Amino acid sequence: MEDRKFICPCYRHKIDIAAMGHCICGLFVSEDYQPEEELASPPVRQEGSPWPPITVYGTYWCRDTMRTRAFLNHRGIPYTLVDVDSDLQAAQKVTEWNQGHLSTPTLDIAGRIVTEPSDEELAAILGLA
């Protein structure tokens, strides 16, 4: 473990491993790390769905993206997930929407761009409040 701090590309290496058990870059973990249960796939959008089209731009390691996905999954709200780590065009779009910041999650809810919403904000936007 000690030698990993010298090759980890993430400047938050020690802080993240102490807090989460893994480095935010996803390359290194603590000796006792157990990965979190993977989130289920997004619900499938059915014809006549009452929900607006939603695209979630995020990453698989971002806690806020995981929280937003869990919120939508738990309520059966369909969405499309776009991983900005692997889709450079999507990353550029998110960066433009957020004045130069690659903020995740960023949601496109029927053309309305929402950055890092809390569960309460998302509930209000979707009429669940």
C-alpha positions in Angstrom: 0.0 0.0 0.0 2.8 2.4 0.9 4.3 2.4 -2.6 0.9 3.1 -4.3 0.9 6.7 -3.1 3.8 7.4 -5.4 2.2 6.1 -8.6 -1.4 7.0 -8.0 -2.5 9.8 -10.4 -5.1 11.1 -7.9 -3.9 13.9 -5.6 -6.6 12.9 -3.1 -5.2 9.3 -2.8 -4.8 9.1 1.1 -7.9 11.2 1.9 -10.2 9.1 -0.4 -8.9 5.7 0.7 -9.4 6.7 4.4 -12.9 8.0 3.7 -14.3 5.6 1.1 -11.9 2.6 1.1 -10.8 3.4 -2.5 -9.1 6.1 -4.4 -11.4 8.4 -6.4 -9.4 7.5 -9.5 -10.6 3.9 -9.0 -7.1 2.4 -9.3 -6.3 1.7 -5.6 -8.2 0.4 -2.6 -7.5 -0.3 1.0 -6.6 -3.8 2.1 -10.2 -4.4 3.5 -12.1 -2.7 0.7 -15.4 -4.3 -0.3 -17.0 -2.7 -3.4 -20.4 -1.2 -3.0 -23.3 -3.1 -4.5 -23.5 -2.1 -8.1 -26.6 0.0 -8.9 -29.2 -1.6 -11.1 -29.6 -0.5 -14.7 -32.0 2.4 -15.3 -35.7 1.5 -15.6 -36.8 1.1 -19.2 -38.8 3.9 -20.7 -42.3 2.7 -21.6 -44.5 4.2 -24.3 -46.8 6.7 -22.6 -44.5 7.2 -19.7 -45.6 10.1 -17.4 -41.9 11.0 -16.9 -40.0 13.5 -19.0 -37.0 12.2 -20.9 -34.0 12.3 -18.6 -30.3 11.9 -19.4 -27.9 11.6 -16.4 -24.4 12.6 -17.3 -22.1 11.2 -14.6 -19.4 8.8 -13.7 -19.5 5.4 -12.1 -17.3 6.5 -9.2 -19.1 9.7 -8.3 -21.1 9.5 -5.1 -23.5 12.2 -6.2 -24.1 10.4 -9.5 -24.7 7.1 -7.5 -27.2 8.9 -5.2 -29.1 10.5 -8.1 -29.3 7.1 -9.9 -30.5 5.4 -6.7 -33.2 8.1 -6.3 -34.4 7.6 -9.9 -34.2 3.8 -9.7 -36.0 3.6 -6.4 -38.9 5.5 -7.9 -38.9 3.6 -11.2 -38.1 6.8 -13.2 -36.5 5.9 -16.5 -33.4 7.7 -17.6 -30.4 7.3 -19.9 -27.0 7.2 -18.3 -24.0 8.7 -20.1 -20.6 8.0 -18.6 -18.5 11.2 -19.1 -15.3 9.3 -18.4 -15.7 7.3 -21.5 -17.7 9.7 -23.7 -15.5 12.7 -24.5 -18.2 14.5 -26.5 -20.6 14.2 -23.5 -17.8 15.4 -21.2 -17.3 18.5 -23.4 -21.1 19.2 -23.4 -21.2 19.0 -19.6 -18.2 21.2 -19.3 -19.8 23.8 -21.5 -23.1 23.7 -19.6 -21.2 24.2 -16.3 -18.9 27.1 -17.3 -15.8 25.0 -17.7 -16.4 22.5 -14.9 -17.0 18.8 -15.5 -19.7 18.6 -12.8 -21.4 15.3 -12.1 -24.1 14.5 -12.2 -25.5 16.9 -14.7 -29.0 16.1 -15.8 -30.9 17.0 -19.0 -34.5 16.8 -18.0 -36.5 17.4 -21.2 -34.0 20.2 -22.2 -33.7 21.7 -18.7 -30.1 21.3 -17.5 -29.7 20.7 -13.8 -26.3 20.3 -12.1 -25.7 18.2 -9.0 -29.3 18.4 -7.7 -30.1 17.2 -4.2 -32.8 14.6 -3.9 -35.2 17.3 -2.7 -34.5 19.5 -5.7 -34.9 16.6 -8.1 -38.2 15.6 -6.4 -39.5 19.1 -6.8 -38.4 19.3 -10.5 -40.2 15.9 -11.2 -43.3 16.9 -9.2 -42.7 14.5 -6.4 -42.5 17.0 -3.6 
